[in-house]
Amino acid sequence: MTFVRLGYVAMSMELKNASPSQTMTYARFSQIEDQAAAIRKLERIALSNIENMYRLLRHNAAHDIHFYRMTSRLIPLANHPDLLGWQYLKPLRPLLQEVGEFARKHKMRLDFHPDHFVLLNSPKHEVFRNAVETLKLHYRLLKAMKIPTAHRCVLHVGGQYKETEAALERFVENWMDVPAPIQQMIMLENDDTSFTLEDTLFLCEKLGIPCVFDYHHHLAYHKDSNWQQHWERVVTSWKYASLPLKIHISSPKSEQAFRHHADFVDCRMFFDFLREVKGTVSQIDCMIEAKQKDRALFKLMKEIRSRKDIEMVDGSSFYVRD
């Protein structure tokens, strides 16, 4: 049997007034004449974001949800070039430590998926440098929470720049300039328009990076189900990881808007995948990328409970029978 855990992304549709992504624009920051006061306002927003994330984790614990993607927007303007001297973690560290302790107590897997502008294969040094700085922010947050940093950030390969092979080679070249602790934090995901599962596996195997398989992205790229021939390579990419294999699950919004994520997850589509992989790996952690967030998880679990080929464990986990 294969053990499956479900998780969701950043926001709750059930828990009200709990956004962990409140922000302030630099334009608004600049309008505050007293910079010390402006910094304090940023810190209050960041504290509110982390408090809301803590509320979300307590919500997750109450519903047996053990897998959660944190937002990358916890600290507004953290890496802005005009605020490089801001010691943003200092006032946040006690609360971050408390959040990390709660996650460890409840055996939660927490990770990040930085924004699309984090491009490690960019031909522009400034873009690459900013990507590394953004990843350092994620690294510092994990360290402040005392969460092991290995394999906690999912990235796409980056920009294709109309030359796939050159873009892949540039990723390899730029990778040598990524600090080792940041390298160890990375997982790579196949996308739906630029880099196939095979492209992504090329980098994962060459550089020793775990591959996060996105089933929906693969179908959107190929419109077929030829992914099975590469599944063993996906599993092998996690051979030395300290965390279970991770995938992304979502469903197309419609046939016309196939690449867009639907509000909920199609249970039949999900089990088309699980039937193929059951027994090939002991555990799969599945991150739901659906517009309805935790509500999509609850709906999916309700449908799963009625199936005869599963064995329930708790509110977000089950075994798929061989």
Secondary structure, DSSP 8 states (H G I E B T S, - for coil): -EEEEEEEES--SSSSS--S-----HHHHHH-S-HHHHHHHHHHHHHHHHHHHHHHHHHHHHTT--EEE--S-SSTTTT-GGGTT--TTTTTHHHHHHHHHHHHHTT-EEEB---TT--TT-SSHHHHHHHHHHHHHHHHHHHHTT---TT-EEEE----TT-HHHHHHHHHHHHTTS-HHHHTTEEEE--SSS--HHHHHHHHHHHT--EEEEHHHHHHHHSS-TTHHHHHHHHHHTTT-SS-EEEEE--BS-STTTTSB-SS--HHHHHHHHHHHTTSSSEEEEEE--TTHHHHHHHHHHHHHT-SSEEEEETTEEEE--
